[in-house]
Amino acid sequence: MKKPLRMALILLILGGLLLAGYFVSGANQGPQQPGERFKTVAITRGPLEQTVASTGTLAAVETVDVGTEVSGTIEQLKVDYNDQVKQGQVLAILKQDLFTAAVTEAEAAVARAGADLALAERELKRNASLYEKGYLSEQEFLPYQVNAEKARASLASAQAGLLRARTNLENTVIRSPIDGTVIDRSIDVGQTVAASLNTPTLFIIARNLQQMQIEADVDETDIGQISPGQAVRFMVQSYPEKTFTGKVRQVRLQPQTVDNVVTYTVIVEAGNEAGLLMPGMTATIDFVVYQVQDALLVPDAALSFQPGHRPDAADDSAAGAGRVFCLEENGHLRPVRVSTGASDGLVTEVTDGELAEGMLVATGFRQDPADADADADADAKQGFSLFSLMRKGRGPGPGPGGRP
């Protein structure tokens, strides 16, 4: 058999197989039932939540920055990171030699001022009797009175200096102002610290790490849904499998604007009895705006479905809102008006209407019959094209009919 004839025979067999498959599939398919055109979902009952998402940073409820009121060199360091401390407990001690000398000097100044006052008062008392008897004029007696007053003032000043020196000496011992946990230490032994208008922070102490707070930034479009006492769920990256709970304690009125986005700070309080939460962790937060445990739920796709339109056709109307299409036993759809409530983006609560649990509602088209017919026509045309190609190639070569 010549090669052109062999190719023509192969094409003839392939075309016959395609035509046979097309006619067999068309015979077996039969007419499509009405109910088979639509995707359906059963109405269910269950819990529904509406939330507002945000992020925030964990922090201790109360922290105290411990500084120093005097300048000096750290001589002793009594605590370290994460140590539990009590109010009044010694945290660090500065070198005290200069402060001790200042106290001694101030004590000497007080003694000197006291002696000067005693002498001035004795002179005043001795000359007072002479003044009363008329042996001294008022002008002659006045300096004794002034000297006594100056001596009293000098003694008071020396006593104040002694009090200041003793206070400075006492301030060289840095103590904890509260009960809590040392979460930061910024000094070491031998380091010099200087007291100034901006007091240096030596330690940061958190009062109670079993009670934490989250400072969350909420967008201005959602802040109206947030209120004190509202329930909150949040997660942290360190424990992705665990969900923590809390509640809103405060909504701060001061706005913050970053890149033309206005946000408000919301303070969320959360328990930390297990000690898993740490200051500085990033929390992913859900504010529970609405919650119901037993709601009749319909998919959002059912509320927007329009059986009179192709699924890819544009529909700018709101006719689907508050209406679903129920699938009846005969396979046809029946429109049902419903009143809807909250939605979580996937399902919507039905508050009133004829719907009941278990009813089937349409959410979309399975396949448009017109599209199926078009696909079948395309297959048929492809088969006939192959058949035509086979006929043309049956007699290749010059001459009529393809024969040489």
C-alpha positions as CSV (number, residue, x, y, z in Angstrom):
1,M,0.0,0.0,0.0
2,K,1.4,3.4,-0.9
3,K,2.1,5.9,1.8
4,P,-0.5,8.5,0.8
5,L,-3.2,5.8,0.8
6,R,-2.1,4.6,4.3
7,M,-2.3,8.1,5.7
8,A,-5.8,8.6,4.2
9,L,-6.9,5.3,5.8
10,I,-5.7,6.4,9.2
11,L,-7.5,9.7,9.0
12,L,-10.7,7.9,7.9
13,I,-10.6,5.7,11.0
14,L,-9.9,8.6,13.4
15,G,-12.8,10.6,11.9
16,G,-15.2,7.7,12.2
17,L,-14.2,7.3,15.9
18,L,-14.8,11.0,16.7
19,L,-18.2,10.9,15.0
20,A,-19.3,7.8,16.8
21,G,-18.3,9.2,20.2
22,Y,-20.2,12.4,19.5
23,F,-23.4,10.7,18.5
24,V,-23.2,8.2,21.4
25,S,-22.6,10.8,24.0
26,G,-25.4,13.0,22.6
27,A,-27.8,10.0,22.8
28,N,-26.9,9.1,26.4
29,Q,-27.0,12.7,27.7
30,G,-30.7,13.3,27.3
31,P,-32.5,16.6,28.2
32,Q,-31.2,18.4,31.3
33,Q,-33.6,18.6,34.2
34,P,-34.5,22.1,35.7
35,G,-33.0,21.4,39.1
36,E,-29.8,20.2,37.7
37,R,-28.9,23.6,36.4
38,F,-28.3,25.2,39.8
39,K,-25.9,24.8,42.7
40,T,-27.7,24.5,46.0
41,V,-26.9,24.7,49.7
42,A,-29.0,23.7,52.6
43,I,-30.1,26.3,55.2
44,T,-28.4,25.6,58.5
45,R,-28.5,26.7,62.1
46,G,-25.5,27.7,64.2
47,P,-23.4,30.4,65.8
48,L,-22.6,33.7,64.1
49,E,-20.1,36.4,65.0
50,Q,-19.4,39.7,63.5
51,T,-15.9,41.0,64.3
52,V,-13.6,44.0,63.7
53,A,-9.9,43.0,63.1
54,S,-7.0,44.9,64.4
55,T,-3.4,44.5,65.6
56,G,-1.7,45.8,68.8
57,T,1.2,45.5,71.1
58,L,1.2,43.8,74.5
59,A,2.4,45.8,77.5
60,A,2.3,45.6,81.3
61,V,-0.7,47.4,82.8
62,E,1.6,49.6,85.0
63,T,5.3,50.2,84.6
64,V,7.6,52.5,86.6
65,D,10.8,54.0,85.3
66,V,13.3,54.1,88.2
67,G,16.0,56.8,87.9
68,T,18.4,58.5,90.2
69,E,18.2,61.9,91.9
70,V,22.0,62.2,92.4
71,S,25.0,61.8,90.2
72,G,27.6,59.2,90.9
73,T,29.2,55.9,90.1
74,I,27.4,52.6,90.5
75,E,29.2,50.7,93.2
76,Q,26.8,47.8,93.8
77,L,24.1,46.2,91.7
78,K,21.5,44.2,93.7
79,V,19.0,43.0,91.1
80,D,19.0,41.7,87.5
81,Y,16.5,41.2,84.7
82,N,13.2,39.3,85.6
83,D,13.9,39.6,89.4
84,Q,10.9,39.9,91.6
85,V,11.2,42.9,93.9
86,K,9.3,44.4,96.8
87,Q,8.6,48.0,97.6
88,G,11.6,49.6,99.3
89,Q,14.0,46.8,98.2
90,V,17.5,48.0,97.3
91,L,18.2,47.9,93.6
92,A,21.6,49.5,93.4
93,I,24.0,51.6,95.5
94,L,26.2,54.5,94.3
95,K,29.6,55.3,95.8
96,Q,29.0,57.2,99.0
97,D,32.3,58.6,100.1
98,L,31.7,62.1,98.8
99,F,28.2,62.2,100.1
100,T,29.3,61.1,103.5
101,A,31.9,63.9,103.6
102,A,29.2,66.3,102.6
103,V,27.1,65.2,105.5
104,T,30.0,65.6,107.9
105,E,30.7,69.1,106.6
106,A,27.0,70.1,106.9
107,E,26.9,68.8,110.5
108,A,29.9,71.0,111.3
109,A,28.2,74.0,109.7
110,V,25.2,73.4,111.9
111,A,27.4,73.3,115.0
112,R,29.1,76.5,114.1
113,A,25.9,78.3,113.4
114,G,24.5,77.1,116.7
115,A,27.5,78.5,118.6
116,D,27.1,81.8,116.8
117,L,23.5,81.9,117.7
118,A,24.2,81.2,121.4
119,L,26.7,84.0,121.5
120,A,24.4,86.5,119.8
121,E,21.5,85.7,122.1
122,R,23.8,86.1,125.2
123,E,24.9,89.5,124.0
124,L,21.3,90.4,123.2
125,K,20.1,89.4,126.7
126,R,23.0,91.3,128.5
127,N,22.4,94.5,126.6
128,A,18.6,94.3,126.9
129,S,18.7,95.2,130.6
130,L,20.9,98.2,129.9
131,Y,18.5,99.3,127.2
132,E,15.5,99.0,129.5
133,K,17.3,101.1,132.2
134,G,18.1,103.8,129.6
135,Y,21.9,103.3,129.5
136,L,21.7,102.3,125.8
137,S,19.8,104.2,123.1
138,E,17.6,102.4,120.6
139,Q,20.2,102.9,117.9
140,E,22.9,101.3,120.1
141,F,20.7,98.3,121.0
142,L,19.5,97.6,117.5
143,P,22.7,95.8,116.2
144,Y,22.4,93.2,119.0
145,Q,18.9,92.4,117.9
146,V,20.0,92.1,114.2
147,N,23.0,89.9,115.1
148,A,20.7,87.5,116.9
149,E,18.3,87.3,114.0
150,K,21.2,86.6,111.6
151,A,22.5,83.9,113.8
152,R,19.1,82.2,113.9
153,A,18.9,82.4,110.0
154,S,22.4,81.0,109.7
155,L,21.5,78.1,111.9
156,A,18.3,77.4,109.9
157,S,20.4,77.5,106.7
158,A,23.0,75.1,108.1
159,Q,20.3,72.7,109.2
160,A,18.7,72.8,105.7
161,G,22.2,72.0,104.2
162,L,22.5,69.1,106.6
163,L,19.1,67.8,105.6
164,R,20.0,68.1,101.9
165,A,23.4,66.3,102.4
166,R,21.7,63.5,104.3
167,T,19.0,63.2,101.7
168,N,21.6,63.0,98.9
169,L,23.4,60.3,100.9
170,E,20.2,58.4,101.3
171,N,19.5,58.8,97.5
172,T,22.7,57.0,96.7
173,V,20.7,53.8,97.7
174,I,18.2,53.2,94.8
175,R,15.1,51.4,96.0
176,S,12.1,49.9,94.3
177,P,9.0,52.2,94.5
178,I,6.6,49.3,93.9
179,D,6.2,45.5,94.1
180,G,6.8,44.0,90.7
181,T,9.2,42.5,88.2
182,V,12.4,44.1,86.8
183,I,11.8,44.0,83.0
184,D,14.7,46.3,82.0
185,R,18.1,47.2,83.5
186,S,20.3,49.8,81.8
187,I,23.3,50.1,84.2
188,D,26.3,48.1,85.2
189,V,28.8,48.3,88.1
190,G,31.3,51.1,87.6
191,Q,29.0,53.0,85.3
192,T,28.6,56.8,86.0
193,V,25.1,58.2,86.0
194,A,24.3,61.9,85.9
195,A,21.2,63.4,87.4
196,S,19.9,66.3,85.3
197,L,16.6,67.7,84.0
198,N,16.1,64.4,82.1
199,T,16.6,61.8,84.8
200,P,18.3,58.7,83.4
201,T,16.3,55.5,83.6
202,L,18.2,52.8,85.5
203,F,15.4,50.2,85.8
204,I,11.9,49.5,84.5
205,I,9.7,47.7,86.9
206,A,6.3,46.2,85.9
207,R,3.8,46.0,88.8
208,N,2.0,42.8,87.8
209,L,2.7,40.7,84.7
210,Q,-0.2,38.4,85.4
211,Q,-2.4,41.2,84.1
212,M,-1.5,42.6,80.7
213,Q,-2.9,45.1,78.3
214,I,-2.9,45.6,74.5
215,E,-2.6,48.9,72.8
216,A,-4.5,48.4,69.6
217,D,-4.9,50.8,66.7
218,V,-8.5,50.8,65.3
219,D,-9.4,52.5,62.0
220,E,-11.8,55.4,62.1
221,T,-14.3,53.5,60.0
222,D,-14.6,50.8,62.7
223,I,-14.1,52.8,66.0
224,G,-17.8,53.4,66.3
225,Q,-18.4,49.7,66.8
226,I,-15.9,49.5,69.8
227,S,-17.0,50.2,73.3
228,P,-15.7,49.5,76.9
229,G,-16.5,46.0,78.2
230,Q,-16.6,44.5,74.7
231,A,-15.3,41.0,74.4
232,V,-12.0,40.5,72.5
233,R,-10.2,37.5,71.1
234,F,-6.5,37.6,70.1
235,M,-3.6,35.5,69.1
236,V,0.2,36.0,69.3
237,Q,2.8,34.6,66.9
238,S,4.6,32.6,69.7
239,Y,1.5,30.5,70.3
240,P,-0.4,30.3,66.9
241,E,-2.5,27.4,68.1
242,K,-3.8,29.2,71.3
243,T,-6.5,31.8,71.5
244,F,-6.5,34.3,74.3
245,T,-9.4,36.4,75.5
246,G,-9.9,39.9,77.0
247,K,-12.1,42.9,77.1
248,V,-12.0,46.5,76.1
249,R,-11.1,48.8,79.0
250,Q,-10.7,52.2,77.3
251,V,-11.2,53.9,73.9
252,R,-8.9,56.9,73.8
253,L,-10.2,60.0,72.1
254,Q,-6.8,61.3,70.8
255,P,-6.5,60.3,67.1
256,Q,-3.3,59.4,65.3
257,T,-2.8,60.1,61.7
258,V,-0.2,58.2,59.7
259,D,-0.1,58.4,55.9
260,N,-3.5,60.1,55.9
261,V,-5.0,57.1,57.8
262,V,-6.7,58.1,61.1
263,T,-6.7,55.5,63.9
264,Y,-7.6,55.5,67.6
265,T,-5.9,53.7,70.4
266,V,-8.0,51.0,72.2
267,I,-6.8,49.5,75.5
268,V,-7.6,45.9,75.9
269,E,-7.0,44.2,79.3
270,A,-6.1,40.5,79.3
271,G,-5.2,38.0,82.0
272,N,-1.8,36.3,81.9
273,E,-2.0,33.8,84.7
274,A,-0.1,31.2,82.7
275,G,2.7,33.7,82.1
276,L,2.7,33.1,78.3
277,L,2.2,36.7,77.3
278,M,5.3,39.0,77.3
279,P,5.6,42.8,76.9
280,G,6.2,43.8,73.3
281,M,4.5,40.8,71.6
282,T,2.3,41.6,68.6
283,A,-1.3,40.6,69.0
284,T,-3.8,39.9,66.2
285,I,-7.1,41.0,67.6
286,D,-10.8,40.3,66.8
287,F,-13.3,42.7,68.6
288,V,-16.6,40.8,68.9
289,V,-19.2,43.3,67.6
290,Y,-22.1,40.9,67.4
291,Q,-22.6,37.3,68.5
292,V,-25.5,34.9,68.4
293,Q,-25.4,31.2,69.3
294,D,-28.4,29.8,67.4
295,A,-29.1,31.7,64.2
296,L,-30.7,30.6,60.9
297,L,-27.9,31.0,58.4
298,V,-28.1,31.5,54.6
299,P,-25.0,31.8,52.4
300,D,-24.2,35.3,51.1
301,A,-24.0,33.8,47.6
302,A,-27.7,32.8,47.8
303,L,-28.7,36.4,48.6
304,S,-26.9,37.7,45.5
305,F,-27.9,34.9,43.1
306,Q,-30.1,35.9,40.1
307,P,-31.6,33.0,38.1
308,G,-32.6,35.3,35.3
309,H,-29.0,36.3,34.5
310,R,-26.0,34.4,33.3
311,P,-23.5,34.0,36.0
312,D,-20.9,36.1,34.2
313,A,-23.4,38.9,33.4
314,A,-23.1,42.2,35.2
315,D,-25.9,43.0,37.7
316,D,-25.7,46.4,39.3
317,S,-29.1,46.3,40.9
318,A,-29.8,45.4,44.5
319,A,-32.8,43.2,43.7
320,G,-31.1,40.1,45.3
321,A,-30.8,41.7,48.7
322,G,-33.3,40.2,51.1
323,R,-34.4,37.5,48.6
324,V,-33.3,33.9,48.0
325,F,-34.5,31.2,45.6
326,C,-35.6,27.9,47.1
327,L,-35.4,24.7,45.1
328,E,-38.8,22.9,45.1
329,E,-39.4,19.2,44.6
330,N,-40.3,19.7,40.9
331,G,-36.8,21.2,40.3
332,H,-38.0,24.8,39.8
333,L,-37.0,27.8,41.9
334,R,-39.3,29.8,44.1
335,P,-38.3,33.3,45.2
336,V,-38.6,33.9,49.0
337,R,-38.3,37.3,50.6
338,V,-36.3,37.3,53.9
339,S,-35.2,39.8,56.5
340,T,-31.5,39.6,57.1
341,G,-29.3,40.5,60.1
342,A,-25.6,40.4,60.7
343,S,-23.1,38.8,58.3
344,D,-19.6,37.5,58.8
345,G,-18.8,37.7,55.1
346,L,-19.7,34.1,54.3
347,V,-23.2,33.6,55.8
348,T,-25.9,36.0,56.9
349,E,-28.4,35.7,59.7
350,V,-32.0,35.4,58.7
351,T,-34.3,37.2,61.2
352,D,-37.6,36.8,59.5
353,G,-39.1,35.0,56.5
354,E,-40.4,31.6,55.3
355,L,-37.0,29.8,55.4
356,A,-36.4,26.8,57.6
357,E,-33.4,24.7,58.4
358,G,-32.7,22.1,55.8
359,M,-34.3,24.0,52.8
360,L,-32.2,24.2,49.7
361,V,-31.4,27.6,48.2
362,A,-29.7,28.2,44.9
363,T,-26.2,29.8,45.0
364,G,-25.2,29.7,41.3
365,F,-25.3,27.8,38.0
366,R,-23.8,24.4,37.5
367,Q,-23.5,24.7,33.7
368,D,-25.4,26.8,31.2
369,P,-27.1,24.4,28.6
370,A,-26.3,26.9,25.8
371,D,-22.6,26.5,26.7
372,A,-23.0,22.7,26.6
373,D,-24.6,22.9,23.2
374,A,-21.9,25.2,21.9
375,D,-19.2,22.8,23.2
376,A,-21.0,19.9,21.4
377,D,-21.3,21.8,18.2
378,A,-17.6,22.6,18.4
379,D,-16.7,18.9,18.8
380,A,-18.9,18.1,15.8
381,K,-17.3,20.7,13.7
382,Q,-13.9,19.4,14.6
383,G,-15.0,15.9,13.7
384,F,-16.3,17.0,10.3
385,S,-13.2,19.0,9.7
386,L,-11.1,15.9,10.2
387,F,-13.4,14.0,7.9
388,S,-13.0,16.6,5.3
389,L,-9.3,16.6,5.7
390,M,-9.4,12.9,5.3
391,R,-11.4,13.2,2.1
392,K,-9.0,15.7,0.7
393,G,-6.0,13.6,1.5
394,R,-7.4,10.4,0.0
395,G,-5.9,10.9,-3.4
396,P,-2.8,13.1,-3.2
397,G,-0.9,13.9,-6.3
398,P,-1.6,15.7,-9.6
399,G,-4.5,15.1,-11.8
400,P,-8.3,14.9,-11.2
401,G,-9.4,13.1,-8.1
402,G,-5.9,13.1,-6.8
403,R,-4.8,10.2,-9.0
404,P,-1.5,10.4,-10.8
